[in-house]
Amino acid sequence: MDQPIGVIDSGVGGLTVAKELMRQLPREEFIYLGDTLRCPYGSRPAEEVRIYTWEMVNFLMQYRIKMLVVACNTATAFVLDELKQNLNIPVVGVIQPGARAAIKTSQNLKIGVIGTTGTIQSKAYPDVLRDIHSEIDVYSLACPQLVPMVEKGMLSGGEAEKIVEESLSPFKDIQDMDTLILGCTHYPLIRPVIQKVMGEEVTIISSGEETARDVSAILSYNDLLYNGERKPSHKFFTTGNLAIFQHIANSWFGYQLPFVKSVRL
Ligand code: DGL
């Protein structure tokens, strides 16, 4: 089926999922929308996140998307069920895949989760993790300073390290936590900094890979995979500053994305 797949996030974070989707599904065409103008979503009330998420979805619907990937943990925590109930296309979020990947990886089932205030307060990760395995110890921590830092393009260096170190300091006293879930899709952009602060003995999990595997399986199950010869022409939209979005996107992908535009919702 030659319709595109929609990917949404509050900003540049979902690019970490989009890159993995494009790697695992090279024939598929993706349309990405980052609501950079209103980012961060993570400190907004649930109702606001719900309204903004629907605005993004309605924008992507103009492109007749055949599937929606909610590449934002905050929107997944607050709106995924409603989207699934109301859209007549498959919808995938990032929390379930991230939780599954962490359980596969952890040796001692002591798992940390960092995310936005909204995601952490929603308790979506502990709920999903314990649904899969009841014996898990989950340590949750909101890190509201990290998304604004990433959106500014501050991805490495002394100041970034200082902010990450401060944000993660409550985890210092926790013994034996062997796995850390990046419960916000912005965080893989600063993964090396997070790894340095946490130490090499902690395995870091981002949900992109596992989410892309889910998307692939769902497309295949629903007979929605594209089988033709067309070369995909992906489109990336941001509601915010085009130059900053392009800068972060190009450095994450390692090449210049051919179609990046700003848009108003
Ligand atoms: N990237 C988003 C997430 O995964 C949210 C960042 C934000 O807008 O606060 O939660």
Boltz pocket constraint, residues with backbone or C-beta under 6 A from the ligand:
constraints:
  - pocket:
      binder: B
      contacts: [[A, 9], [A, 10], [A, 11], [A, 13], [A, 14], [A, 38], [A, 39], [A, 40], [A, 41], [A, 42], [A, 43], [A, 71], [A, 72], [A, 73], [A, 74], [A, 75], [A, 115], [A, 116], [A, 119], [A, 147], [A, 183], [A, 184], [A, 185], [A, 186]]
      max_distance: 6.0
